[in-house]
Amino acid sequence: MQFLSDNAAAVHPAVWAALRAADEADAPYAGDALSRRLDGAFAELFGRDCTVLWVATGTAANCLALATLVPPHGAVICHREAHIETDEGGAPGFYLHGAKLILADGYGAKLTPGEIEAVIAPIRKDVHQVQPHAVSITQASEYGCVYRPDELAAVAATARAHGLTLHMDGARFANAVAFLGCAPAEAAGEVAALTFGCVKNGAMNAEALVFFEPALADVARYRRKRAGHLQSKGRFLAAQILAMLENELWLENGRAANAAAQELATAAGGRLLHPVEANELFLRATPDERAALRAQGFAFYDWGGDAARLVTAWNNNPEHVAALARAIAGL
């Protein structure tokens, strides 16, 4: 009974159908009809012009975005628990040609204006110190906490005051929108670049890199090619992304994963280490308690000390979710 990661979730049937339908000859790379539809589809979703590039992985999408925003001699301000710091194997340094990550604090892996100001304040404005060029935030955060629109506005205002560009890692953007119940534009705020996650939410191997400033996309196209991510049959990536957008499948799947997480959160009660606002749960559990859960057939990750991480997905079997809820309540 799988609660390791939403990366392990099945591919949605609608995505498989879209892949089969795309299996006809068309222009190579990003010149096919499906890839050309992405800009319009996301413009409709966000209510503003945007330029969209498909990429095969979230790591590549995040790093290509940041490489477009930050020069090699610059830096990105991010939370010290941000995925780009803890789980991308040094990829930001590789893609950004040595640009630095400046780590900030904040409850629930969320940045606040105060935490951003705290890491900027000691930096002298001279050539001897690395200067920040961008801020990267994650929606929902690495601890499953969601930025509210007013929090996003405050972070954006702080970034703007310092001349910094804002990037959002939206690997679980669908879960954040489902929790907030707001328009996608409100859950994104004033970001210049957004990684719109699909793989964790029902796609196979396609993420959407959304630029709200077309000039940035012009640069990113060259970086995508140089990084080996310009796939010759790009229509198959575009097909997956378009399938996720059709009939709001992306949001439906996010709601399903969130609902499963809420069922487990109710059972966990006081064991919860963070509010459950998306599809991740972090709870207190001793080694013996974790062993007891695994003995009943549940798969999940240990999270340091007496903690466990459980992640729900769009296609979790309701019987498995109910069984895990009972098992947690019975610890």
Helices and strands as residue ranges (DSSP letters): G 6-8, H 13-21, H 33-46, E 51-55, H 58-69, E 74-79, H 83-86, H 91-95, E 100-104, G 107-109, H 113-120, E 131-138, H 149-161, E 165-170, H 173-180, H 184-188, E 193-196, G 199-201, E 207-211, H 214-226, H 235-245, G 246-248, H 249-268, G 269-271, E 280-284, H 287-295, E 301-302, E 307-311, H 318-329
